[in-house]
Amino acid sequence: MGGVYFNHFTEQPQKSDLEKSEMSRSLHPHSIKEESESSTLERVATESLINEVLGRGLMEHGCPHYRRRCCIRAPCCNEIFGCHHCHNEAKNSINVDLKQRHDVPRHQVEQVVCLLCGTEQEVRQTCIHCGVCMGKYFCTVCKLYDDDTSKKQYHCDGCGICRIGGRENFFHCYKCGCCYSILLKNSHPCVEGAMHHDCPICFEFLFESRNDVTVLPCGHTIHQKCLEEMREHYQYACPLCSKSVCDMSKVWEKFDVEIAATPMPEPFQNRMVQILCNDCGKKSEVQYHVVAQKCPNCKSYNTRQTRG
């Protein structure tokens, strides 16, 4: 009797999606490469289109103070201006009644107008209508827009406003209440609220000035340009406290020579006067001379006669 035979076979397991994908890649490597290249090209094209939209009108619009692609609506008077400086100049001019003069509360600005499509909208960096970037630099606190990022703008929490020059180059002095060059961090004399006043020469408010400001040895602040103009007119004393703004030792030596070469007439040779030194603050009694009186304490001629 013949035997009965059974055909035994094993059912092949179903391949997973991952295995199928790997098999497909091994069988069709060129199609996968083409698909990858196509995806990359699409992504690059999309990014290029986005950058083109965002960059439209870059550095082509703005006001005398900033290159930007929007205006602000001032919350104080509900009028549209190029920036807060434009508003303040217009509303504080001599043609405006004193009672009507005011500055815009920059942190309260809520509406801006796109200069490319004219859409008014809430404060934001990109226009909700045309998609353009209204300012490459944008501060949500100060509501500041600026396309010229070469200024290296940064927001200082201590000052509460945006500064220029690069955060890494400045530090905030909390006693003086302002940002100074990092070079002055351990050497500047602290004067409380040093920047919260007008320049003693041009009377522009220093704290919000866009011009370079320097610190004098006495701690008072002044526009760098105004200080240079002072020196051009041979003015070397601080306009606020009268202390010397630079090292005057070479000048004092010339005074010594001139006084020695200019003896006083006999009636004045023994005349004594009291002086106050503007540099060291000491009072003293010295012999009078028509050229100048020298402080016996610090050897400065930056003195004033108080009596005699």
One Martini backbone bead per residue (centre of mass of N, CA, C, O) as a GRO file, in nm:
protein
  308
    1MET     BB    1   0.095   0.038   0.024
    2GLY     BB    2   0.072   0.336  -0.025
    3GLY     BB    3   0.171   0.625   0.075
    4VAL     BB    4   0.094   0.921   0.245
    5TYR     BB    5   0.129   1.254   0.127
    6PHE     BB    6   0.235   1.572   0.250
    7ASN     BB    7   0.223   1.912   0.170
    8HIS     BB    8   0.456   2.122   0.302
    9PHE     BB    9   0.399   2.476   0.384
   10THR     BB   10   0.506   2.818   0.407
   11GLU     BB   11   0.393   3.116   0.494
   12GLN     BB   12   0.444   3.421   0.380
   13PRO     BB   13   0.526   3.715   0.501
   14GLN     BB   14   0.437   4.031   0.531
   15LYS     BB   15   0.538   4.326   0.425
   16SER     BB   16   0.636   4.612   0.519
   17ASP     BB   17   0.642   4.944   0.441
   18LEU     BB   18   0.945   4.978   0.487
   19GLU     BB   19   1.037   4.739   0.311
   20LYS     BB   20   0.902   4.838   0.054
   21SER     BB   21   1.057   5.105   0.039
   22GLU     BB   22   1.342   4.979   0.025
   23MET     BB   23   1.289   4.810  -0.228
   24SER     BB   24   1.213   5.044  -0.413
   25ARG     BB   25   1.485   5.190  -0.388
   26SER     BB   26   1.659   4.952  -0.501
   27LEU     BB   27   1.495   4.939  -0.780
   28HIS     BB   28   1.451   5.288  -0.779
   29PRO     BB   29   1.690   5.516  -0.742
   30HIS     BB   30   1.625   5.742  -0.951
   31SER     BB   31   1.340   5.826  -0.851
   32ILE     BB   32   1.427   5.913  -0.568
   33LYS     BB   33   1.625   6.133  -0.654
   34GLU     BB   34   1.420   6.301  -0.814
   35GLU     BB   35   1.228   6.351  -0.577
   36SER     BB   36   1.435   6.498  -0.396
   37GLU     BB   37   1.507   6.724  -0.595
   38SER     BB   38   1.219   6.832  -0.628
   39SER     BB   39   1.174   6.905  -0.330
   40THR     BB   40   1.409   7.105  -0.309
   41LEU     BB   41   1.317   7.299  -0.533
   42GLU     BB   42   1.047   7.372  -0.402
   43ARG     BB   43   1.165   7.488  -0.140
   44VAL     BB   44   1.343   7.706  -0.271
   45ALA     BB   45   1.112   7.848  -0.424
   46THR     BB   46   0.947   7.919  -0.174
   47GLU     BB   47   1.165   8.081  -0.023
   48SER     BB   48   1.210   8.286  -0.251
   49LEU     BB   49   0.920   8.398  -0.253
   50ILE     BB   50   0.911   8.491   0.040
   51ASN     BB   51   1.160   8.682   0.024
   52GLU     BB   52   1.042   8.860  -0.198
   53VAL     BB   53   0.800   8.963  -0.039
   54LEU     BB   54   0.951   9.067   0.218
   55GLY     BB   55   1.167   9.252   0.030
   56ARG     BB   56   0.985   9.460  -0.063
   57GLY     BB   57   1.116   9.784  -0.054
   58LEU     BB   58   1.396   9.778   0.044
   59MET     BB   59   1.519  10.093   0.129
   60GLU     BB   60   1.266  10.277  -0.019
   61HIS     BB   61   1.147  10.356   0.260
   62GLY     BB   62   1.031  10.635   0.470
   63CYS     BB   63   1.219  10.858   0.666
   64PRO     BB   64   1.457  11.072   0.798
   65HIS     BB   65   1.513  10.835   1.030
   66TYR     BB   66   1.392  10.580   0.859
   67ARG     BB   67   1.400  10.260   0.716
   68ARG     BB   68   1.066  10.181   0.606
   69ARG     BB   69   0.720  10.008   0.564
   70CYS     BB   70   0.588  10.227   0.772
   71CYS     BB   71   0.344  10.371   0.974
   72ILE     BB   72   0.205  10.566   1.237
   73ARG     BB   73  -0.045  10.580   1.489
   74ALA     BB   74  -0.114  10.817   1.704
   75PRO     BB   75  -0.271  10.792   2.018
   76CYS     BB   76  -0.290  11.104   2.100
   77CYS     BB   77  -0.401  11.225   1.787
   78ASN     BB   78  -0.472  11.023   1.544
   79GLU     BB   79  -0.212  11.037   1.366
   80ILE     BB   80   0.005  11.019   1.084
   81PHE     BB   81   0.346  10.889   1.092
   82GLY     BB   82   0.660  10.784   1.026
   83CYS     BB   83   0.740  10.851   1.334
   84HIS     BB   84   0.813  10.961   1.649
   85HIS     BB   85   0.995  11.191   1.549
   86CYS     BB   86   0.799  11.321   1.354
   87HIS     BB   87   0.591  11.390   1.566
   88ASN     BB   88   0.767  11.560   1.766
   89GLU     BB   89   0.850  11.777   1.560
   90ALA     BB   90   0.559  11.869   1.484
   91LYS     BB   91   0.439  11.903   1.798
   92ASN     BB   92   0.718  12.101   1.884
   93SER     BB   93   0.693  12.342   1.731
   94ILE     BB   94   0.670  12.691   1.703
   95ASN     BB   95   0.374  12.661   1.557
   96VAL     BB   96   0.284  12.542   1.826
   97ASP     BB   97   0.103  12.541   2.081
   98LEU     BB   98   0.201  12.494   2.398
   99LYS     BB   99  -0.058  12.323   2.488
  100GLN     BB  100  -0.016  12.113   2.225
  101ARG     BB  101   0.241  12.000   2.311
  102HIS     BB  102   0.395  11.671   2.230
  103ASP     BB  103   0.456  11.334   2.291
  104VAL     BB  104   0.483  11.015   2.199
  105PRO     BB  105   0.370  10.705   2.320
  106ARG     BB  106   0.541  10.454   2.189
  107HIS     BB  107   0.426  10.202   2.363
  108GLN     BB  108   0.109  10.275   2.258
  109VAL     BB  109   0.129  10.172   1.988
  110GLU     BB  110  -0.121   9.992   1.763
  111GLN     BB  111  -0.092  10.133   1.473
  112VAL     BB  112  -0.029  10.056   1.124
  113VAL     BB  113   0.102  10.149   0.789
  114CYS     BB  114   0.137  10.031   0.489
  115LEU     BB  115   0.341  10.150   0.215
  116LEU     BB  116   0.246   9.941  -0.018
  117CYS     BB  117  -0.094   9.902   0.050
  118GLY     BB  118  -0.235  10.077   0.301
  119THR     BB  119  -0.266   9.897   0.549
  120GLU     BB  120  -0.436   9.889   0.843
  121GLN     BB  121  -0.286   9.776   1.159
  122GLU     BB  122  -0.156   9.595   1.376
  123VAL     BB  123   0.117   9.539   1.541
  124ARG     BB  124   0.367   9.417   1.309
  125GLN     BB  125   0.600   9.290   1.082
  126THR     BB  126   0.379   9.176   0.887
  127CYS     BB  127   0.164   9.208   0.643
  128ILE     BB  128  -0.173   9.101   0.614
  129HIS     BB  129  -0.196   9.158   0.294
  130CYS     BB  130   0.111   9.154   0.136
  131GLY     BB  131   0.359   9.030   0.330
  132VAL     BB  132   0.544   9.243   0.411
  133CYS     BB  133   0.829   9.364   0.553
  134MET     BB  134   0.834   9.654   0.765
  135GLY     BB  135   1.097   9.537   0.934
  136LYS     BB  136   1.388   9.388   1.006
  137TYR     BB  137   1.365   9.560   1.251
  138PHE     BB  138   1.178   9.453   1.551
  139CYS     BB  139   0.992   9.605   1.824
  140THR     BB  140   0.742   9.527   2.055
  141VAL     BB  141   0.789   9.758   2.264
  142CYS     BB  142   0.863  10.025   2.076
  143LYS     BB  143   0.759  10.007   1.783
  144LEU     BB  144   1.014   9.935   1.596
  145TYR     BB  145   1.127  10.021   1.263
  146ASP     BB  146   1.407   9.875   1.059
  147ASP     BB  147   1.613   9.816   0.768
  148ASP     BB  148   1.884   9.924   0.904
  149THR     BB  149   2.101   9.683   1.046
  150SER     BB  150   2.386   9.834   1.066
  151LYS     BB  151   2.322   9.962   1.357
  152LYS     BB  152   2.272   9.747   1.575
  153GLN     BB  153   2.014   9.684   1.716
  154TYR     BB  154   1.873   9.718   2.056
  155HIS     BB  155   1.718   9.617   2.354
  156CYS     BB  156   1.681   9.800   2.661
  157ASP     BB  157   1.550   9.739   2.967
  158GLY     BB  158   1.668   9.974   3.135
  159CYS     BB  159   1.579  10.205   2.933
  160GLY     BB  160   1.317  10.108   2.741
  161ILE     BB  161   1.487  10.111   2.471
  162CYS     BB  162   1.640  10.154   2.172
  163ARG     BB  163   1.958  10.078   2.044
  164ILE     BB  164   2.287  10.140   1.913
  165GLY     BB  165   2.594   9.927   1.832
  166GLY     BB  166   2.557   9.682   2.006
  167ARG     BB  167   2.530   9.493   2.284
  168GLU     BB  168   2.845   9.411   2.314
  169ASN     BB  169   2.931   9.744   2.341
  170PHE     BB  170   2.734   9.758   2.596
  171PHE     BB  171   2.616   9.909   2.907
  172HIS     BB  172   2.416   9.926   3.200
  173CYS     BB  173   2.366  10.203   3.412
  174TYR     BB  174   2.165  10.233   3.695
  175LYS     BB  175   2.252  10.513   3.802
  176CYS     BB  176   2.256  10.675   3.529
  177GLY     BB  177   2.033  10.546   3.326
  178CYS     BB  178   2.233  10.406   3.098
  179CYS     BB  179   2.421  10.362   2.809
  180TYR     BB  180   2.757  10.242   2.771
  181SER     BB  181   3.053  10.188   2.697
  182ILE     BB  182   3.252   9.920   2.778
  183LEU     BB  183   3.508  10.107   2.833
  184LEU     BB  184   3.342  10.248   3.098
  185LYS     BB  185   3.267  10.041   3.323
  186ASN     BB  186   3.539  10.110   3.532
  187SER     BB  187   3.565  10.459   3.481
  188HIS     BB  188   3.307  10.599   3.522
  189PRO     BB  189   3.132  10.858   3.652
  190CYS     BB  190   2.865  10.863   3.859
  191VAL     BB  191   2.543  11.005   3.756
  192GLU     BB  192   2.241  11.067   3.833
  193GLY     BB  193   2.078  11.092   3.544
  194ALA     BB  194   2.287  11.182   3.312
  195MET     BB  195   2.077  11.144   3.046
  196HIS     BB  196   1.819  11.310   3.183
  197HIS     BB  197   1.896  11.552   2.971
  198ASP     BB  198   2.012  11.817   2.821
  199CYS     BB  199   2.213  11.950   2.616
  200PRO     BB  200   2.423  12.224   2.699
  201ILE     BB  201   2.425  12.327   2.389
  202CYS     BB  202   2.151  12.217   2.208
  203PHE     BB  203   1.903  12.090   2.392
  204GLU     BB  204   1.894  11.793   2.357
  205PHE     BB  205   1.766  11.497   2.442
  206LEU     BB  206   1.983  11.247   2.531
  207PHE     BB  207   1.830  10.974   2.582
  208GLU     BB  208   1.693  11.000   2.263
  209SER     BB  209   1.936  11.032   2.103
  210ARG     BB  210   2.100  10.974   1.773
  211ASN     BB  211   2.354  11.089   1.888
  212ASP     BB  212   2.654  11.109   2.004
  213VAL     BB  213   2.768  11.033   2.337
  214THR     BB  214   2.955  11.179   2.608
  215VAL     BB  215   3.182  11.150   2.886
  216LEU     BB  216   3.289  11.333   3.130
  217PRO     BB  217   3.504  11.348   3.397
  218CYS     BB  218   3.253  11.455   3.583
  219GLY     BB  219   2.984  11.288   3.437
  220HIS     BB  220   2.886  11.448   3.223
  221THR     BB  221   2.682  11.503   2.934
  222ILE     BB  222   2.748  11.503   2.568
  223HIS     BB  223   2.784  11.577   2.265
  224GLN     BB  224   3.038  11.511   2.060
  225LYS     BB  225   2.999  11.748   1.863
  226CYS     BB  226   2.979  11.971   2.081
  227LEU     BB  227   3.262  11.926   2.200
  228GLU     BB  228   3.417  11.992   1.939
  229GLU     BB  229   3.310  12.285   1.919
  230MET     BB  230   3.433  12.384   2.179
  231ARG     BB  231   3.732  12.335   2.100
  232GLU     BB  232   3.726  12.526   1.851
  233HIS     BB  233   3.658  12.767   2.086
  234TYR     BB  234   3.833  12.720   2.347
  235GLN     BB  235   3.650  12.514   2.525
  236TYR     BB  236   3.739  12.333   2.852
  237ALA     BB  237   3.458  12.346   3.005
  238CYS     BB  238   3.202  12.257   3.173
  239PRO     BB  239   2.879  12.386   3.142
  240LEU     BB  240   2.789  12.290   3.444
  241CYS     BB  241   3.079  12.281   3.644
  242SER     BB  242   3.375  12.378   3.508
  243LYS     BB  243   3.533  12.145   3.446
  244SER     BB  244   3.766  11.987   3.298
  245VAL     BB  245   3.759  11.793   2.983
  246CYS     BB  246   4.080  11.778   3.008
  247ASP     BB  247   4.412  11.775   2.977
  248MET     BB  248   4.586  12.088   3.101
  249SER     BB  249   4.895  12.086   3.171
  250LYS     BB  250   5.024  12.225   2.919
  251VAL     BB  251   4.871  12.491   2.956
  252TRP     BB  252   4.972  12.561   3.243
  253GLU     BB  253   5.269  12.593   3.159
  254LYS     BB  254   5.217  12.843   2.981
  255PHE     BB  255   5.112  13.018   3.209
  256ASP     BB  256   5.371  13.024   3.374
  257VAL     BB  257   5.539  13.171   3.159
  258GLU     BB  258   5.359  13.423   3.121
  259ILE     BB  259   5.360  13.521   3.419
  260ALA     BB  260   5.671  13.544   3.446
  261ALA     BB  261   5.671  13.760   3.192
  262THR     BB  262   5.429  13.922   3.374
  263PRO     BB  263   5.460  14.163   3.568
  264MET     BB  264   5.330  14.341   3.808
  265PRO     BB  265   5.253  14.615   3.923
  266GLU     BB  266   5.334  14.746   4.223
  267PRO     BB  267   5.035  14.787   4.343
  268PHE     BB  268   4.984  14.446   4.280
  269GLN     BB  269   5.206  14.257   4.412
  270ASN     BB  270   5.043  14.231   4.715
  271ARG     BB  271   4.785  14.115   4.611
  272MET     BB  272   4.511  13.944   4.757
  273VAL     BB  273   4.313  13.648   4.680
  274GLN     BB  274   4.018  13.465   4.647
  275ILE     BB  275   3.968  13.117   4.552
  276LEU     BB  276   3.810  12.882   4.319
  277CYS     BB  277   3.834  12.557   4.223
  278ASN     BB  278   3.694  12.376   3.956
  279ASP     BB  279   3.850  12.097   3.988
  280CYS     BB  280   3.884  12.052   4.327
  281GLY     BB  281   3.720  12.275   4.522
  282LYS     BB  282   3.925  12.467   4.639
  283LYS     BB  283   4.018  12.704   4.877
  284SER     BB  284   4.212  13.017   4.834
  285GLU     BB  285   4.510  13.220   4.878
  286VAL     BB  286   4.636  13.453   4.635
  287GLN     BB  287   4.811  13.604   4.401
  288TYR     BB  288   4.756  13.847   4.192
  289HIS     BB  289   4.658  13.813   3.836
  290VAL     BB  290   4.557  13.907   3.520
  291VAL     BB  291   4.560  13.625   3.385
  292ALA     BB  292   4.581  13.425   3.653
  293GLN     BB  293   4.490  13.173   3.899
  294LYS     BB  294   4.657  12.947   4.106
  295CYS     BB  295   4.625  12.637   4.232
  296PRO     BB  296   4.793  12.497   4.510
  297ASN     BB  297   4.675  12.201   4.494
  298CYS     BB  298   4.644  12.127   4.149
  299LYS     BB  299   4.766  12.354   3.942
  300SER     BB  300   4.524  12.513   3.844
  301TYR     BB  301   4.360  12.773   3.627
  302ASN     BB  302   4.063  12.675   3.699
  303THR     BB  303   3.948  12.969   3.821
  304ARG     BB  304   3.786  13.177   4.078
  305GLN     BB  305   3.699  13.481   4.199
  306THR     BB  306   3.558  13.565   4.533
  307ARG     BB  307   3.788  13.764   4.660
  308GLY     BB  308   3.967  14.091   4.620
   0.00000   0.00000   0.00000
